[in-house]
Amino acid sequence: MNRKKRLKTPSPALMIVLTLLLLAMAATAFAAGAMAQEKPKGSKWSGTDTIVEKFAEDLGGIRAREPFINTDQGDLLLFLFALGGFGAGFTSGYLWRTLFAEKQRPVDV
């Protein structure tokens, strides 16, 4: 007998995950493109950080301080993202069968 193998339709959970992944990639690409545009130095639109810092200093007498963990030094920010990716990958790999493969069957009493 010549039986054709049918492709399994993906589960709704997998379709949702893939859709969210695609949307996240599109949003990241859009944000990277928007951030790549340079503003002229004498621009009327300054960043909100400078405006908020000015009002905080004028009204409350609060000055900006150095952050506790300065991620601008070297590759610390890259390391933190890699560490988070490792943790997320380990967790999703550990729970892969629970998330996508196994289906809970009702117990007959």
MODELLER restraints for C-alpha pairs under 7 A, 6 or more apart:
rsr = mdl.restraints
at = mdl.atoms
rsr.add(forms.Gaussian(group=physical.xy_distance, feature=features.Distance(at['CA:14:A'], at['CA:100:A']), mean=7.00, stdev=0.5))
rsr.add(forms.Gaussian(group=physical.xy_distance, feature=features.Distance(at['CA:53:A'], at['CA:64:A']), mean=6.78, stdev=0.5))
rsr.add(forms.Gaussian(group=physical.xy_distance, feature=features.Distance(at['CA:56:A'], at['CA:62:A']), mean=5.55, stdev=0.5))
rsr.add(forms.Gaussian(group=physical.xy_distance, feature=features.Distance(at['CA:57:A'], at['CA:63:A']), mean=5.49, stdev=0.5))
rsr.add(forms.Gaussian(group=physical.xy_distance, feature=features.Distance(at['CA:71:A'], at['CA:77:A']), mean=5.23, stdev=0.5))
